[in-house]
Amino acid sequence: MNTDILNCRLRNCLATILELEGSLEQTQLAAVLQKEFSVLKDVMQRLEKVTVEEHDVHRIEVATSRFLAEVKETLGEQPSSGLDSRILQ
């Protein structure tokens, strides 16, 4: 599969998670996730230099979906940014 498409799918997953940073700042997870958000931001900046395979992107997409489900439970409601309306490839 085209590397640009794979990188776009990966970027979509990372951006989706990063959109939750503001919502999660109000939870008990804020301190734990702060470092993780910093790492994800760094990865986003260097994404053009990363080579990924289809199975890697698929694994990250599945993990992103699971994370979003857990976040819904933590926040006690659907995240306000409309993340459920997004389609993960």
ROLUMTOR-151652 format. One record per residue: residue in one letter; x, y, z of N, C-alpha, C, O in turn. Coordinates in Angstrom, 2 decimals, decimal comma. Layout:
! residues N
REC res    n_px    n_py    n_pz   ca_px   ca_py   ca_pz    c_px    c_py    c_pz    o_px    o_py    o_pz
REC   A       X       Y       Z       X       Y       Z       X       Y       Z       X       Y       Z
...
END
This chain:
! residues 89
REC res    n_px    n_py    n_pz   ca_px   ca_py   ca_pz    c_px    c_py    c_pz    o_px    o_py    o_pz
REC   M    0,84   -1,18    0,00    0,00    0,00    0,00    0,89    1,24    0,00    2,02    1,21    0,50
REC   N    0,39    2,30   -0,55    1,10    3,56   -0,65    1,51    4,08    0,72    0,69    4,15    1,64
REC   T    2,78    4,45    0,85    3,32    4,96    2,12    2,59    6,22    2,57    2,36    6,41    3,76
REC   D    2,23    7,09    1,63    1,51    8,32    1,98    0,16    8,02    2,62   -0,25    8,69    3,56
REC   I   -0,52    7,02    2,10   -1,83    6,63    2,66   -1,65    6,07    4,06   -2,42    6,40    4,96
REC   L   -0,66    5,23    4,24   -0,41    4,65    5,56   -0,05    5,74    6,57   -0,54    5,73    7,70
REC   N    0,79    6,67    6,16    1,16    7,78    7,06   -0,05    8,65    7,37   -0,19    9,14    8,50
REC   C   -0,92    8,85    6,41   -2,14    9,62    6,64   -3,05    8,92    7,65   -3,60    9,56    8,54
REC   R   -3,19    7,62    7,51   -4,00    6,86    8,47   -3,40    6,93    9,87   -4,12    7,08   10,86
REC   L   -2,08    6,83    9,96   -1,39    6,93   11,24   -1,57    8,33   11,83   -1,85    8,47   13,02
REC   R   -1,41    9,35   11,01   -1,59   10,73   11,46   -3,01   10,94   11,98   -3,21   11,64   12,97
REC   N   -3,99   10,34   11,32   -5,38   10,46   11,75   -5,57    9,87   13,15   -6,26   10,46   13,98
REC   C   -4,98    8,73   13,40   -5,08    8,10   14,73   -4,45    9,00   15,80   -5,05    9,24   16,85
REC   L   -3,26    9,49   15,53   -2,58   10,33   16,50   -3,34   11,63   16,75   -3,46   12,08   17,89
REC   A   -3,84   12,24   15,68   -4,59   13,50   15,83   -5,87   13,27   16,62   -6,25   14,12   17,43
REC   T   -6,53   12,15   16,40   -7,76   11,84   17,12   -7,48   11,75   18,62   -8,25   12,28   19,43
REC   I   -6,41   11,08   18,99   -6,05   10,95   20,40   -5,66   12,31   20,98   -6,08   12,65   22,08
REC   L   -4,88   13,08   20,23   -4,44   14,38   20,73   -5,60   15,36   20,93   -5,51   16,25   21,76
REC   E   -6,67   15,20   20,16   -7,84   16,05   20,33   -8,48   15,89   21,70   -9,20   16,78   22,17
REC   L   -8,21   14,78   22,34   -8,80   14,51   23,66   -8,02   15,12   24,81   -8,47   15,08   25,95
REC   E   -6,87   15,67   24,53   -6,01   16,19   25,59   -6,75   17,17   26,50   -6,68   17,05   27,72
REC   G   -7,45   18,11   25,92   -8,18   19,11   26,71   -9,24   18,49   27,60   -9,38   18,87   28,76
REC   S  -10,00   17,54   27,07  -11,05   16,88   27,84  -10,47   16,06   28,98  -11,06   16,00   30,07
REC   L   -9,33   15,44   28,75   -8,74   14,57   29,76   -7,99   15,34   30,84   -7,64   14,78   31,87
REC   E   -7,73   16,62   30,60   -7,05   17,44   31,62   -7,89   17,56   32,89   -7,35   17,85   33,96
REC   Q   -9,18   17,35   32,78  -10,09   17,48   33,92  -10,28   16,15   34,67  -11,09   16,08   35,59
REC   T   -9,56   15,13   34,27   -9,73   13,82   34,91   -8,52   13,46   35,75   -7,51   14,17   35,76
REC   Q   -8,65   12,35   36,46   -7,54   11,85   37,28   -6,39   11,33   36,41   -5,28   11,13   36,90
REC   L   -6,66   11,11   35,15   -5,63   10,58   34,24   -4,69   11,66   33,71   -3,69   11,34   33,06
REC   A   -4,99   12,91   33,97   -4,24   14,03   33,38   -2,74   13,90   33,62   -1,95   14,00   32,67
REC   A   -2,34   13,68   34,84   -0,91   13,60   35,16   -0,24   12,42   34,46    0,88   12,52   33,98
REC   V   -0,94   11,31   34,41   -0,39   10,11   33,79   -0,24   10,29   32,28    0,75    9,87   31,70
REC   L   -1,23   10,92   31,66   -1,25   11,04   30,20   -0,43   12,21   29,65   -0,15   12,24   28,46
REC   Q   -0,06   13,15   30,49    0,65   14,33   30,01    1,92   13,97   29,25    2,18   14,51   28,18
REC   K    2,71   13,06   29,79    3,93   12,63   29,11    3,61   11,92   27,80    4,29   12,11   26,79
REC   E    2,57   11,11   27,82    2,18   10,38   26,62    1,74   11,32   25,50    2,06   11,11   24,34
REC   F    1,01   12,38   25,86    0,60   13,36   24,87    1,83   14,07   24,29    1,87   14,35   23,09
REC   S    2,81   14,35   25,11    4,04   14,97   24,63    4,76   14,07   23,63    5,27   14,54   22,62
REC   V    4,80   12,79   23,92    5,44   11,83   23,01    4,68   11,78   21,69    5,29   11,78   20,62
REC   L    3,36   11,74   21,75    2,55   11,70   20,52    2,76   12,96   19,68    2,84   12,88   18,45
REC   K    2,85   14,10   20,32    3,11   15,35   19,58    4,46   15,30   18,89    4,59   15,75   17,75
REC   D    5,45   14,75   19,55    6,78   14,61   18,96    6,74   13,67   17,76    7,35   13,95   16,73
REC   V    6,03   12,57   17,89    5,89   11,61   16,78    5,21   12,28   15,60    5,61   12,08   14,45
REC   M    4,17   13,07   15,86    3,45   13,76   14,78    4,40   14,66   13,99    4,29   14,76   12,77
REC   Q    5,31   15,31   14,67    6,25   16,22   14,00    7,24   15,47   13,13    7,74   16,01   12,14
REC   R    7,53   14,24   13,49    8,53   13,46   12,75    7,92   12,37   11,87    8,63   11,50   11,38
REC   L    6,63   12,41   11,67    5,92   11,33   10,99    6,38   11,12    9,55    6,36    9,99    9,06
REC   E    6,77   12,18    8,87    7,20   12,04    7,48    8,43   11,14    7,35    8,67   10,56    6,29
REC   K    9,20   11,03    8,43   10,42   10,23    8,41   10,19    8,79    8,82   11,11    7,97    8,80
REC   V    8,95    8,47    9,20    8,63    7,14    9,71    8,11    6,27    8,59    7,25    6,68    7,81
REC   T    8,62    5,06    8,51    8,12    4,09    7,54    7,29    3,06    8,30    7,75    2,45    9,26
REC   V    6,06    2,89    7,85    5,16    1,94    8,52    4,61    0,95    7,51    4,55    1,22    6,31
REC   E    4,21   -0,18    8,01    3,61   -1,23    7,20    2,11   -1,29    7,50    1,66   -0,79    8,53
REC   E    1,36   -1,89    6,61   -0,09   -2,01    6,76   -0,47   -2,64    8,10   -1,37   -2,14    8,78
REC   H    0,20   -3,72    8,49   -0,16   -4,39    9,74    0,11   -3,50   10,95   -0,61   -3,57   11,95
REC   D    1,15   -2,67   10,88    1,43   -1,74   11,97    0,32   -0,70   12,10   -0,15   -0,42   13,20
REC   V   -0,09   -0,14   10,98   -1,15    0,87   10,99   -2,46    0,26   11,47   -3,19    0,88   12,25
REC   H   -2,75   -0,92   11,01   -3,98   -1,59   11,46   -3,97   -1,80   12,98   -4,98   -1,57   13,65
REC   R   -2,85   -2,23   13,50   -2,71   -2,44   14,94   -2,92   -1,13   15,71   -3,57   -1,11   16,76
REC   I   -2,38   -0,04   15,19   -2,54    1,27   15,83   -3,98    1,74   15,74   -4,49    2,35   16,68
REC   E   -4,63    1,48   14,63   -6,05    1,84   14,48   -6,92    1,09   15,49   -7,83    1,67   16,08
REC   V   -6,65   -0,18   15,68   -7,39   -0,98   16,66   -7,13   -0,44   18,07   -8,06   -0,30   18,86
REC   A   -5,89   -0,15   18,37   -5,54    0,39   19,69   -6,21    1,75   19,91   -6,66    2,05   21,01
REC   T   -6,27    2,57   18,88   -6,93    3,87   18,98   -8,42    3,70   19,27   -8,97    4,41   20,11
REC   S   -9,06    2,76   18,60  -10,48    2,50   18,86  -10,71    2,05   20,29  -11,66    2,47   20,94
REC   R   -9,84    1,19   20,78   -9,96    0,73   22,17   -9,75    1,89   23,15  -10,47    2,01   24,14
REC   F   -8,76    2,72   22,87   -8,50    3,87   23,72   -9,71    4,80   23,75  -10,09    5,28   24,82
REC   L  -10,32    5,06   22,60  -11,50    5,92   22,54  -12,65    5,34   23,36  -13,38    6,08   24,01
REC   A  -12,81    4,03   23,31  -13,87    3,38   24,11  -13,60    3,56   25,60  -14,52    3,83   26,37
REC   E  -12,36    3,42   26,01  -12,01    3,60   27,42  -12,19    5,05   27,85  -12,63    5,32   28,97
REC   V  -11,87    5,98   26,97  -12,02    7,40   27,28  -13,49    7,73   27,48  -13,85    8,51   28,37
REC   K  -14,35    7,15   26,65  -15,79    7,38   26,81  -16,24    6,99   28,21  -17,02    7,70   28,84
REC   E  -15,75    5,86   28,69  -16,11    5,41   30,03  -15,55    6,36   31,08  -16,23    6,68   32,06
REC   T  -14,32    6,81   30,90  -13,68    7,71   31,86  -14,41    9,04   31,93  -14,63    9,58   33,02
REC   L  -14,78    9,58   30,78  -15,46   10,86   30,75  -16,94   10,75   31,11  -17,59   11,74   31,42
REC   G  -17,46    9,52   31,05  -18,85    9,31   31,42  -19,85    9,76   30,38  -21,05    9,75   30,62
REC   E  -19,36   10,16   29,23  -20,23   10,60   28,15  -19,43   10,60   26,86  -18,22   10,37   26,87
REC   Q  -20,09   10,85   25,78  -19,43   10,91   24,48  -18,55   12,15   24,44  -19,02   13,24   24,78
REC   P  -17,29   12,04   24,02  -16,43   13,21   23,90  -17,07   14,27   23,01  -17,65   13,95   21,97
REC   S  -16,97   15,51   23,42  -17,66   16,59   22,74  -17,11   16,93   21,36  -17,75   17,67   20,62
REC   S  -15,96   16,40   21,00  -15,37   16,75   19,72  -15,95   15,93   18,57  -15,50   16,06   17,43
REC   G  -16,93   15,08   18,84  -17,56   14,31   17,77  -16,70   13,20   17,25  -16,77   12,88   16,06
REC   L  -15,90   12,60   18,08  -14,95   11,58   17,62  -15,66   10,34   17,10  -15,10    9,62   16,27
REC   D  -16,86   10,06   17,57  -17,56    8,89   17,08  -17,93    9,03   15,61  -18,13    8,02   14,93
REC   S  -18,02   10,24   15,13  -18,39   10,44   13,73  -17,22   10,19   12,80  -17,41   10,13   11,58
REC   R  -16,02   10,06   13,34  -14,86    9,79   12,51  -14,81    8,32   12,15  -15,22    7,46   12,92
REC   I  -14,31    8,06   10,98  -14,16    6,68   10,53  -12,69    6,34   10,52  -11,90    6,98    9,83
REC   L  -12,32    5,34   11,30  -10,95    4,85   11,25  -10,84    3,87   10,12  -11,70    2,99    9,97
REC   Q   -9,83    3,99    9,35   -9,67    3,16    8,17   -9,20    1,78    8,52   -9,01    0,95    7,64
END
